Amino acid sequence: MNHLRTLAVGVGVCVAIAMIACGNGPPGGNTPTGGGTCNGTAKASGLGTVAMTINATDNLVFVPASSTAQVGQVIEFKNTGGVEHTVTFQDNNDGCLTDDTLDPGATWDVMFSAAGTYNYLCTIHAPNMKGEITVSGSASTPAASASASASASPGASPSPSATAKPSP
């Protein structure tokens, strides 16, 4: 009888932990975290003309790791490798912009509506696979182009004429 009681308590603890872990709902989507307003829009495609592309690679890095953009510009994340990645924003009330899964060959677009510095990482390959986007300007005056910062790698491809495509 003592073994059954121990087993019941163990199962109860596991259920409680599972409920706590799931209490905040699913990750990603366009639901703001922390109860504030989301700092942008994100979806697989269709946000507009892509101003810059950030590649998620099989080397487990984002290229470029540091970039700059203007409010209102579309930034495309593209998985150029053969392994799955995520793009998870971590602060500035930008968790609403997080992508759950970026499959090989897939793209995912983000457009910021507020200036700031936005840190992101791949939760599968953290802590080393991370990056930062510095967004300037205001919602009323988006600039016409984005540029990668001086520390950016040559693998980034600013492509004003490119369009994002949903994953196959």
C-alpha positions as CSV (number, residue, x, y, z in Angstrom):
1,M,0.0,0.0,0.0
2,N,2.9,2.3,0.7
3,H,4.2,1.8,-2.8
4,L,0.9,2.9,-4.3
5,R,0.9,6.1,-2.3
6,T,4.4,6.9,-3.4
7,L,3.5,6.2,-7.0
8,A,0.4,8.4,-6.7
9,V,2.4,11.3,-5.3
10,G,5.0,11.0,-8.0
11,V,2.4,11.0,-10.7
12,G,0.7,14.0,-9.1
13,V,4.0,16.0,-9.0
14,C,4.6,15.2,-12.7
15,V,1.1,16.4,-13.7
16,A,1.6,19.6,-11.7
17,I,4.9,20.3,-13.4
18,A,3.4,19.7,-16.8
19,M,0.5,22.0,-16.1
20,I,2.8,24.8,-14.9
21,A,5.0,24.4,-17.9
22,C,2.0,24.7,-20.2
23,G,0.3,27.5,-18.4
24,N,1.4,30.3,-20.7
25,G,-0.1,28.8,-23.8
26,P,1.8,27.9,-27.0
27,P,5.0,29.8,-28.0
28,G,5.0,32.0,-31.0
29,G,2.1,33.5,-32.8
30,N,1.3,37.2,-32.7
31,T,0.2,37.3,-29.1
32,P,2.1,39.9,-27.1
33,T,4.0,38.6,-24.0
34,G,3.9,40.6,-20.8
35,G,0.5,42.1,-21.6
36,G,1.8,45.0,-23.7
37,T,1.5,45.8,-27.4
38,C,3.4,43.7,-29.9
39,N,6.4,45.6,-31.5
40,G,5.7,44.3,-35.0
41,T,4.1,41.7,-37.3
42,A,5.4,38.3,-38.4
43,K,4.3,35.6,-40.7
44,A,5.5,33.0,-43.2
45,S,5.1,35.4,-46.2
46,G,3.2,38.3,-47.5
47,L,4.4,41.2,-45.4
48,G,5.7,43.1,-48.4
49,T,9.0,43.6,-50.2
50,V,11.9,42.1,-48.4
51,A,14.6,44.7,-47.5
52,M,17.1,42.2,-46.0
53,T,17.6,38.5,-45.5
54,I,19.1,36.8,-42.4
55,N,20.2,33.3,-43.1
56,A,20.0,30.5,-40.5
57,T,22.8,28.0,-41.4
58,D,24.0,24.5,-40.8
59,N,27.0,26.1,-39.1
60,L,24.5,27.0,-36.3
61,V,24.8,30.7,-36.8
62,F,22.7,33.5,-38.2
63,V,24.3,35.4,-41.0
64,P,24.6,38.3,-40.4
65,A,24.6,38.0,-36.7
66,S,24.1,41.8,-36.3
67,S,22.1,44.0,-38.6
68,T,20.2,47.3,-38.9
69,A,16.9,48.1,-40.3
70,Q,14.2,50.8,-40.3
71,V,10.8,50.7,-38.8
72,G,8.4,49.2,-41.4
73,Q,10.9,47.3,-43.4
74,V,10.5,43.5,-44.0
75,I,13.3,41.3,-42.7
76,E,13.3,37.8,-44.0
77,F,14.7,34.9,-42.0
78,K,15.7,32.0,-44.3
79,N,16.8,28.5,-43.3
80,T,19.6,27.9,-45.9
81,G,20.6,24.6,-44.3
82,G,19.3,21.1,-43.8
83,V,18.5,21.3,-40.1
84,E,15.5,22.8,-38.3
85,H,15.9,26.2,-36.5
86,T,13.7,28.7,-34.6
87,V,13.8,32.5,-34.4
88,T,12.9,33.4,-30.9
89,F,12.9,37.1,-29.8
90,Q,13.6,37.7,-26.2
91,D,12.8,41.2,-25.0
92,N,11.2,44.5,-25.8
93,N,7.8,42.8,-25.7
94,D,8.6,41.1,-28.9
95,G,7.9,37.4,-28.0
96,C,4.8,37.9,-30.2
97,L,7.2,37.8,-33.2
98,T,8.7,34.4,-32.4
99,D,8.6,31.6,-35.0
100,D,8.1,28.1,-33.6
101,T,9.9,26.3,-36.4
102,L,11.9,27.3,-39.4
103,D,12.2,24.2,-41.5
104,P,15.1,23.7,-44.1
105,G,14.4,25.9,-47.1
106,A,11.6,27.9,-45.4
107,T,11.4,31.7,-44.9
108,W,9.7,33.8,-42.3
109,D,9.2,37.5,-42.3
110,V,9.2,40.1,-39.6
111,M,8.3,43.8,-39.7
112,F,9.0,46.0,-36.7
113,S,6.6,48.8,-35.8
114,A,8.9,50.3,-33.1
115,A,12.5,51.3,-32.9
116,G,14.8,49.4,-30.6
117,T,17.3,46.6,-30.3
118,Y,15.8,43.2,-30.8
119,N,17.8,40.1,-29.7
120,Y,16.9,36.7,-31.0
121,L,18.2,33.1,-30.9
122,C,17.5,29.7,-32.1
123,T,16.2,27.8,-29.1
124,I,17.3,24.5,-30.6
125,H,20.9,25.6,-30.9
126,A,21.2,28.2,-28.1
127,P,23.2,29.8,-26.6
128,N,25.6,30.2,-29.5
129,M,23.1,30.7,-32.4
130,K,21.9,34.2,-31.7
131,G,21.7,37.6,-33.4
132,E,20.6,41.2,-33.0
133,I,18.6,43.7,-35.1
134,T,18.8,47.4,-34.4
135,V,15.7,49.1,-35.7
136,S,15.6,52.9,-36.1
137,G,13.0,55.4,-37.2
138,S,9.4,55.7,-36.3
139,A,6.1,54.1,-37.5
140,S,5.2,57.3,-39.4
141,T,8.5,57.5,-41.3
142,P,9.8,54.2,-42.5
143,A,13.0,54.5,-44.6
144,A,13.4,53.0,-48.0
145,S,16.3,50.6,-47.4
146,A,18.1,48.6,-44.7
147,S,21.7,47.8,-44.4
148,A,23.7,45.2,-42.6
149,S,26.1,46.5,-40.0
150,A,29.9,46.6,-40.4
151,S,30.2,43.3,-38.5
152,A,27.8,41.5,-40.9
153,S,29.1,38.6,-42.9
154,P,29.0,38.6,-46.7
155,G,26.4,35.8,-46.6
156,A,23.5,38.2,-46.1
157,S,21.7,39.2,-49.1
158,P,19.8,42.5,-49.1
159,S,17.3,41.9,-51.8
160,P,14.7,44.6,-52.3
161,S,13.1,42.7,-55.2
162,A,12.9,39.4,-53.4
163,T,9.6,38.0,-52.1
164,A,9.2,35.5,-49.3
165,K,7.8,32.1,-50.0
166,P,6.0,29.8,-47.6
167,S,7.8,26.6,-46.7
168,P,6.9,23.6,-49.0
